[in-house]
Amino acid sequence: MRSREYDLDFRDRASRTRAWGIGLLSLAALLWAWGFLLLLTPYEVDRKPDDRHPEECESRLFTDLGTANEGVYRHDWCENERDWPEALAVLGLSLPPTAAGVTLFTIGTVSRRMSAHSEAMRELDKLAATPEASPEA
């Protein structure tokens, strides 16, 4: 019975490892969503505090040399509000949790499947070892 207890403990640890992987992948997904929000959505900039008519700015990614990219040359209010380094830093910060999450999720899943497979093989060996299951009997 010790091997069964060890196997259950092994599966429990594999489940916790897999859960950590899912948690890290969720964190990475939030960082990716934040980065894409910074890159894909239009935004507004106040020219002064409590501005009633803020400046409309195009998204950083979907612009044809508009307010987001040409603002420096025209001294536009949108020029420095959303910089590329900020969005790319958020996406860069998502890479370590993504890599660790994928690794932990894979290790946990494979460990559980290997444990289930070895248990099934032990059960088949027990069935094959019984005298009534033997073809010679």
N, C-alpha and C positions, 0 to 999 in steps of 0.2 A: 504494500500500500504506500510505501514511501515514494515510489516513482510517480504515483498518481498525484500525491501532494506536491511534489517537485514540479510536475507538469502543470498543475493548476497555478502554482506560484509563478512559473515561467510565463504562462499565458497572461496572468495579471500584470506582470512587468511589461510584457509586450503591448498590452492594451494601454498602459500608462505612457509608454514611449510613443505609440501611435497618437494618443490624445495630445501630447506635447507637440507633435508634428502638425496636427490639425490646428492647434492654437497659434503656432508660428506662421502657418500658411494664412490663417485669418488676419494676423497682424500685417503680413506682407500684402494681402489683398487690400486692406485699408490704406496702406501706403501707396499702392498702385492707383487706387481710386483717387486719392488726394492729388497725386502727381498728374493724373489725366484731367482732373478738374481744373488744376492750374493751367494746363496746356490747351484745353478744349473749350472752355467757357468764356464768353465775353464778360467784361467787367466794367465798373464805373469808378471814376476817380474824382474826388472833391478838389476843386481849385482852392478853396479855403474852408475852414471848419464850418460845419452846418450849412453846406452849400445846397441850395434848393434845386439847382440844375447841374448835376454832376456831368462830367465829360464821359461820353460813351466810348469804350475802347473795344477793339476786336480781340478775339482770342489770339494767343501767341502762335498756335500751330496753323490755324486756318485763316491766314491773312495774305493778301496779295500786296505786299509792301505797304500796308495801311498803317493805322495808328500804332500798332504794336511794334513794328520794325522800323518805320521811317520817322518815328517821333523825335528822335535825337536831332535829326536835321531840321525839323520844323519847330523845335522847342515846344513840343506837344506835352500835355499833362500826362499822357499815357506812357511816356518814354521809359520811366524807371519803376513803374508800379509793380509789374510782374516781370521779373527778370528770368532768363533762361537758367542761370545757375541754381536758382531756388527750386525750380521744378525738377531739374536734373538731379539735384542733391536728394530730393525726396525719393525719386526713382532709384538712385544709387543706394540709399539707405534701405530700400526694400530687398536688395539682393542677398545680404547675409541671412535674414529670416527666411527668405524663399529657399535658399540652398539648405539651411539647417532643417526647415520644415519638411522639405521633400525627402531628405535623408532619414529623418526620424520616422516619418510616416511610412516610408518604404521598409525600414528595418522592423518596425512594429508589425506591419502587415505580413511580411515574409516570415517573421518569427512565429506568429500565430498560425499561419498556414502550415509551416513545417511541423509545429507541435501537433496540429490536428492530423496531419499525414502520418506522423510517427505513431500516434495513438491508434489510428485505423490499421496500420501495419501490425501493431502488437495484438489487436483484436483478431485480425486475420490469422496471425501465427497461433493464437490460442485455439481458434476454431480448427485449424489444420492439425494441431497436436492432439485433439480429442480422438479416442479410439473409434467412435461411431462415424466420424467424418473421414476416416482413412479408407481408401478404396480396397485395401488388403483385408480388412476386417469382415 
